[in-house]
Amino acid sequence: MLVFLLIVALAIFAPLVTNGQPYSGSALDRLKPIGTPGALLGTDELGRDMWTRLVYGGRLSLVAGAAPVMIALLLGGGLGVVAGYAGGRVNSAIMRTMDVFYAFPQCSWPSPSARVMGTGLASTIIALSIVFIPSLVRITETAATRVRSMDYIDAARASGVSDLQIIRHQVLPNILGPVLVYTASLASLSIILAAGLSFLGLGMPPPNADWARCSTPCARRSMSSRGWPPCPAS
């Protein structure tokens, strides 16, 4: 948690801990080695400071990691609560639709979705949201189905409380725990998938800095050399 908070703090206060110019470079400064004065992590093939691009890239990468999970929580969680509480045909319709998504590997959805919608932050967020919605629907539906059979739900119905109030005051407080824990575990996966899209050229368009584009020069140089040199190499 402390490491995550440190990363968030660096991304927020990026102008204070970097030179503030993630997109400017010089051909005279290209491929400087790690530890170069004024370039802590060296420079890339365009002479841009890698430390600055890494810190500024955290802004896009963290947004691309958090936004899809939050959207999936709202949409998938809402559908799951409705399916679990309503049961019957409503449950069958929603869950069979989610089963269609489960017929394909989860990690195979972002690439074609992003390719159809084009590059950019918005398309990345939408593509990753599609990936996480089915799993959140299933988790939430399972928890809501368990809560629906509790005695206090029957007592609330017998007292004339509306279904909306029961969901708001009785169901949601009792299912938020496991749902939020599972949602938090998806954030790291979302960042990895967003980085993968950018690495494939389907995420943030250049010259935007994100963590995948920061690693691209390292990958190119490592594949063109016999060993695994420091990135960027001298």
C-alpha positions in Angstrom: 0.0 0.0 0.0 2.8 2.4 0.8 4.5 1.7 -2.5 1.2 2.3 -4.3 0.7 5.6 -2.5 4.2 6.7 -3.3 3.6 6.0 -7.0 0.3 8.0 -6.9 2.1 10.8 -5.1 4.9 10.9 -7.8 2.3 11.0 -10.6 0.4 13.8 -8.9 3.5 15.9 -8.1 5.3 15.0 -11.3 6.4 18.6 -12.1 8.1 18.8 -8.8 10.2 15.7 -9.1 11.1 15.8 -12.8 12.2 18.4 -15.3 8.6 18.8 -16.4 9.2 18.1 -20.1 8.3 14.4 -20.9 7.9 15.1 -24.6 10.9 17.3 -25.4 14.2 15.8 -26.4 17.4 16.4 -28.4 19.2 14.1 -30.9 22.4 15.1 -29.1 21.1 13.5 -25.9 19.7 10.3 -27.3 20.4 6.9 -25.6 22.2 8.3 -22.6 23.0 5.6 -20.0 21.5 5.2 -16.6 23.0 7.6 -14.1 23.7 10.4 -16.5 23.7 13.8 -14.7 20.3 15.3 -15.2 18.9 12.1 -16.6 18.6 9.6 -13.7 17.3 6.7 -15.9 19.0 7.8 -19.1 17.3 8.9 -22.3 15.4 7.2 -25.0 16.1 7.1 -28.8 14.7 10.6 -29.2 16.7 12.1 -26.3 13.8 12.3 -23.9 14.4 11.9 -20.2 13.2 8.4 -19.2 12.6 9.3 -15.5 10.4 12.2 -16.5 8.4 10.0 -19.0 8.1 7.3 -16.4 6.7 9.6 -13.8 4.3 11.4 -16.2 3.4 8.1 -17.7 2.1 7.0 -14.3 -0.7 9.5 -14.7 -2.2 7.9 -17.8 -1.4 4.3 -16.7 -3.1 4.8 -13.3 -6.1 6.4 -14.9 -6.3 3.5 -17.4 -6.0 1.1 -14.5 -8.6 2.7 -12.2 -11.2 4.0 -14.5 -12.2 0.7 -16.2 -12.4 -1.0 -12.8 -14.7 1.7 -11.4 -16.9 1.6 -14.5 -17.1 -2.2 -14.4 -18.0 -1.9 -10.6 -20.9 0.4 -11.3 -22.3 -1.4 -14.4 -21.3 -5.0 -13.4 -22.2 -4.5 -9.8 -25.6 -3.1 -10.7 -26.4 -5.9 -13.0 -25.3 -8.4 -10.5 -27.4 -7.0 -7.7 -30.5 -7.0 -10.0 -29.8 -10.5 -11.1 -29.2 -11.8 -7.6 -32.1 -10.1 -5.9 -34.7 -10.6 -8.7 -33.8 -14.2 -9.5 -36.0 -16.1 -12.0 -36.0 -15.1 -15.6 -34.2 -11.8 -14.9 -31.3 -13.7 -13.4 -31.3 -16.2 -16.2 -31.3 -13.5 -18.9 -28.4 -11.5 -17.3 -26.2 -14.5 -16.4 -26.6 -16.2 -19.7 -25.5 -13.0 -21.4 -22.4 -12.9 -19.2 -21.8 -16.6 -20.1 -21.3 -15.5 -23.7 -18.4 -13.3 -22.6 -16.9 -16.2 -20.6 -16.9 -18.3 -23.7 -13.8 -16.5 -24.8 -10.5 -15.9 -22.9 -10.7 -12.8 -20.8 -7.5 -11.3 -22.1 -8.6 -11.7 -25.7 -11.2 -9.0 -25.5 -9.2 -5.8 -25.1 -7.2 -6.1 -28.3 -10.1 -6.5 -30.8 -12.2 -4.0 -28.9 -9.5 -1.3 -29.0 -8.8 -2.0 -32.6 -12.4 -1.4 -33.5 -12.7 1.8 -31.4 -9.2 3.1 -32.3 -6.4 4.3 -30.1 -6.7 6.7 -27.2 -7.5 6.8 -23.5 -11.3 6.6 -24.0 -11.1 3.5 -26.2 -8.7 1.8 -23.7 -11.0 2.4 -20.8 -14.1 1.1 -22.7 -12.2 -2.0 -23.9 -11.0 -2.9 -20.4 -14.3 -2.2 -18.9 -15.9 -4.8 -21.1 -13.3 -7.3 -19.8 -14.1 -6.8 -16.1 -17.9 -6.4 -16.2 -18.7 -10.2 -16.6 -16.6 -11.2 -13.6 -18.0 -8.5 -11.4 -21.6 -9.4 -12.4 -20.9 -13.0 -11.3 -19.3 -12.0 -8.0 -22.1 -9.6 -7.2 -24.8 -11.9 -8.2 -23.5 -14.7 -6.1 -23.3 -12.4 -3.0 -26.8 -10.9 -3.7 -28.4 -14.3 -4.1 -27.0 -15.4 -0.7 -28.2 -12.3 1.0 -31.7 -12.5 -0.6 -32.5 -15.7 1.3 -31.7 -14.2 4.7 -34.5 -13.8 7.3 -34.1 -10.0 7.6 -34.8 -9.7 3.9 -38.1 -11.6 4.3 -38.9 -9.4 7.4 -38.3 -6.3 5.4 -40.6 -7.5 2.6 -43.3 -8.5 5.1 -43.2 -5.0 6.6 -44.0 -3.4 3.3 -40.5 -2.0 2.4 -40.0 -1.5 -1.3 -37.5 -3.5 -3.2 -35.4 -0.5 -4.0 -35.1 0.3 -0.3 -34.3 -3.3 0.6 -31.5 -3.3 -2.0 -30.2 0.0 -0.8 -30.3 -0.6 3.0 -30.1 -4.3 3.4 -28.5 -5.9 0.3 -25.7 -3.5 -0.7 -24.2 -3.0 2.8 -23.9 -6.8 3.2 -22.3 -7.5 -0.2 -19.9 -4.6 -0.5 -17.1 -6.2 1.4 -16.3 -9.1 -0.9 -17.1 -7.1 -4.0 -14.7 -4.3 -3.1 -12.0 -6.7 -2.3 -12.3 -8.4 -5.7 -12.5 -5.0 -7.4 -9.3 -3.9 -5.8 -7.5 -7.0 -7.1 -8.5 -6.0 -10.7 -6.7 -2.7 -10.6 -3.3 -4.2 -11.1 -4.6 -6.4 -13.9 -6.1 -3.4 -15.6 -2.8 -1.5 -15.5 -1.1 -4.5 -17.1 -3.7 -4.9 -19.8 -3.6 -1.2 -20.6 0.2 -1.3 -20.8 -0.1 -4.3 -23.2 -2.5 -2.4 -25.4 -0.1 0.5 -25.6 2.9 -1.8 -26.3 0.9 -3.3 -29.2 0.1 0.2 -30.5 -3.6 0.0 -29.5 -3.5 2.2 -26.4 -2.2 5.7 -26.0 -1.1 7.2 -29.3 2.4 8.7 -29.4 3.9 10.9 -28.1 1.8 10.3 -25.0 3.9 8.9 -22.2 2.7 5.8 -20.4 4.5 2.9 -18.8 4.3 0.6 -21.8 5.9 3.2 -24.1 8.6 3.8 -21.5 9.5 0.1 -21.8 9.4 -0.1 -25.6 12.9 1.3 -26.2 14.3 -1.2 -23.6 12.5 -4.1 -25.3 13.8 -3.1 -28.7 17.4 -2.8 -27.6 17.3 -6.0 -25.6 16.0 -8.0 -28.6 18.7 -6.6 -30.8 21.6 -7.5 -28.4 23.0 -10.7 -27.1 22.5 -10.0 -23.5 20.1 -7.9 -21.3 21.8 -4.5 -21.2 20.7 -1.7 -18.9 18.0 0.4 -20.6 18.8 2.7 -22.2 22.3 1.5 -22.9 25.3 3.6 -23.7 
